[in-house]
Amino acid sequence: MDVRKRNRKIYKYYWGNTFMVNESDMECIPAKLTKRIVNEMEELIKQGWYANRSELIRDAIRELIKKQKVAQLESAIKSDIQWGLYGK
């Protein structure tokens, strides 16, 4: 059986910007979610906030990564300030 990766181009919209992603650049990661989370996701999709579950999950992960990076930067800055003020 000849199995080939599709190299379909997908256009994504994020924060008002459009960018192209090759489908072969994406990786499928299975995850289990509670029924409550799935229901809340479906409600956001129904309201038109997202086109589908994949878009919602990708956006949520991007936001989590961004928040984590900001928290790490803030922690490093606070540490530098403490060192600068008190030499600790």
C-alpha positions as CSV (number, residue, x, y, z in Angstrom):
1,M,0.0,0.0,0.0
2,D,1.4,3.4,-1.1
3,V,1.0,5.9,1.8
4,R,1.9,9.4,0.9
5,K,1.8,12.5,3.1
6,R,-0.5,15.1,1.7
7,N,1.2,18.5,1.2
8,R,-2.0,20.5,1.2
9,K,-1.7,24.2,1.9
10,I,-3.9,25.6,4.7
11,Y,-4.5,29.2,5.3
12,K,-4.7,30.2,8.9
13,Y,-6.0,33.4,10.4
14,Y,-4.6,34.5,13.7
15,W,-4.9,38.0,15.3
16,G,-5.9,39.5,12.0
17,N,-2.9,38.0,10.1
18,T,-3.1,35.4,7.4
19,F,-0.4,32.8,7.1
20,M,0.0,29.6,5.2
21,V,0.8,26.3,6.8
22,N,1.5,23.0,4.9
23,E,-0.6,20.2,6.3
24,S,2.6,18.1,6.4
25,D,4.0,20.5,8.9
26,M,1.3,19.6,11.4
27,E,1.5,16.7,13.8
28,C,-1.6,14.9,15.2
29,I,-1.5,14.6,19.0
30,P,-4.3,12.5,20.6
31,A,-5.7,13.9,23.8
32,K,-8.6,13.0,26.1
33,L,-10.8,15.8,27.3
34,T,-13.7,15.8,29.8
35,K,-17.2,16.0,28.4
36,R,-17.6,19.4,30.1
37,I,-14.6,20.8,28.3
38,V,-15.8,19.4,25.0
39,N,-19.3,20.9,25.6
40,E,-17.7,24.3,26.3
41,M,-15.6,24.0,23.2
42,E,-18.7,23.1,21.1
43,E,-20.5,26.2,22.5
44,L,-17.6,28.5,21.4
45,I,-17.6,26.9,18.0
46,K,-21.4,27.3,17.7
47,Q,-21.1,31.0,18.7
48,G,-18.6,31.4,15.8
49,W,-15.5,32.1,17.8
50,Y,-13.7,29.2,16.1
51,A,-14.2,27.2,12.9
52,N,-13.6,23.8,14.6
53,R,-12.1,22.0,17.6
54,S,-8.6,21.9,16.1
55,E,-8.5,25.7,15.7
56,L,-9.7,26.2,19.2
57,I,-7.1,23.8,20.7
58,R,-4.3,25.4,18.7
59,D,-5.3,28.9,19.8
60,A,-5.6,27.8,23.4
61,I,-2.1,26.2,23.3
62,R,-0.6,29.3,21.7
63,E,-2.1,31.5,24.4
64,L,-0.8,29.2,27.2
65,I,2.7,29.2,25.7
66,K,2.6,33.0,25.4
67,K,1.4,33.4,29.1
68,Q,4.1,31.0,30.3
69,K,6.8,32.9,28.5
70,V,5.6,36.2,30.0
71,A,5.5,34.7,33.5
72,Q,9.1,33.4,33.1
73,L,10.3,36.8,31.9
74,E,8.6,38.6,34.8
75,S,10.2,36.1,37.2
76,A,13.6,36.7,35.8
77,I,13.1,40.5,35.9
78,K,12.0,40.4,39.5
79,S,15.0,38.2,40.4
80,D,17.3,40.7,38.7
81,I,15.7,43.6,40.6
82,Q,16.1,41.8,43.9
83,W,19.8,41.1,43.1
84,G,20.3,44.7,42.0
85,L,18.7,46.2,45.1
86,Y,19.8,43.8,47.8
87,G,22.6,41.8,46.2
88,K,20.6,38.6,46.8
